[in-house]
Amino acid sequence: MISSQQSEAEIERQLRDLKKRYVSDRYIFVPGAEMAELLQHFGARPEDLQELQASGERLDTDPTLSFRRSRSSRYC
């Protein structure tokens, strides 16, 4: 987990670890709080994070699965 007290070296180590997991597993899950702290470290403002969070509420209905909302082209 990242804290606002972490040094640049610690942030770089965290990012290297995330990349290593991604290369190994071909996917990663970064918990929201951890991602928010990373984004804020690189300049995201609280209002940017609120906009990002709200963007999921504006997705189109996926015609292939009624419970899923998506903006990507997975439709057949």
DOTOR-730822 format. One line per 4 residues: their letters; for each residue x, y, z of C-alpha. Coordinates in nm, 2 decimals, decimal comma. Each point is the difference from the previous one (the first is absolute). Layout:
N
A> X Y Z | ...
//
This chain:
76
MISS> 0,00 0,00 0,00 | 0,12 0,35 -0,08 | -0,01 0,28 0,25 | 0,04 0,37 -0,05
QQSE> 0,32 -0,03 0,20 | 0,18 -0,22 -0,25 | 0,32 0,11 -0,17 | 0,05 0,01 -0,38
AEIE> 0,21 -0,32 0,03 | -0,28 -0,18 0,18 | -0,25 0,11 -0,27 | 0,23 -0,12 -0,27
RQLR> 0,04 -0,33 0,18 | -0,38 -0,03 0,02 | -0,04 0,07 -0,37 | 0,27 -0,25 -0,09
DLKK> -0,18 -0,26 0,21 | -0,33 0,07 -0,17 | 0,17 -0,03 -0,34 | 0,17 -0,33 0,10
RYVS> -0,33 -0,14 0,10 | -0,17 0,12 -0,32 | 0,28 -0,15 -0,22 | -0,02 -0,33 0,19
DRYI> -0,38 -0,04 0,03 | -0,11 0,22 -0,30 | -0,24 0,18 0,23 | 0,01 0,18 0,34
FVPG> -0,26 0,13 0,24 | 0,09 0,32 0,18 | -0,24 0,08 0,28 | -0,17 0,34 -0,04
AEMA> 0,16 0,16 0,30 | 0,34 -0,10 -0,12 | -0,06 0,12 -0,36 | -0,14 0,33 0,13
ELLQ> 0,32 0,06 0,20 | 0,22 -0,09 -0,30 | -0,20 0,24 -0,22 | 0,02 0,28 0,25
HFGA> 0,37 -0,05 0,03 | 0,02 0,07 -0,37 | -0,22 0,31 0,02 | -0,36 -0,11 0,00
RPED> -0,23 0,23 0,21 | -0,28 -0,13 0,22 | -0,25 0,14 -0,25 | 0,17 -0,20 -0,28
LQEL> -0,05 -0,32 0,20 | -0,36 0,09 0,07 | -0,06 0,04 -0,38 | 0,17 -0,33 -0,07
QASG> -0,21 -0,17 0,26 | -0,32 0,15 -0,14 | 0,09 -0,10 -0,36 | -0,11 -0,35 0,06
ERLD> -0,36 0,12 0,05 | -0,01 0,14 -0,35 | 0,07 -0,32 -0,19 | -0,23 -0,14 -0,27
TDPT> -0,19 -0,32 0,05 | 0,17 -0,31 -0,14 | -0,25 -0,18 -0,23 | 0,16 -0,34 0,06
LSFR> -0,03 0,00 0,38 | -0,28 0,21 0,16 | 0,18 0,04 0,33 | 0,32 0,14 -0,16
RSRS> 0,07 0,36 -0,11 | 0,28 0,06 -0,23 | 0,16 0,25 -0,24 | 0,22 -0,25 -0,18
SRYC> -0,09 -0,20 -0,31 | -0,05 -0,35 0,12 | -0,32 -0,06 -0,18 | -0,04 -0,28 -0,26
//
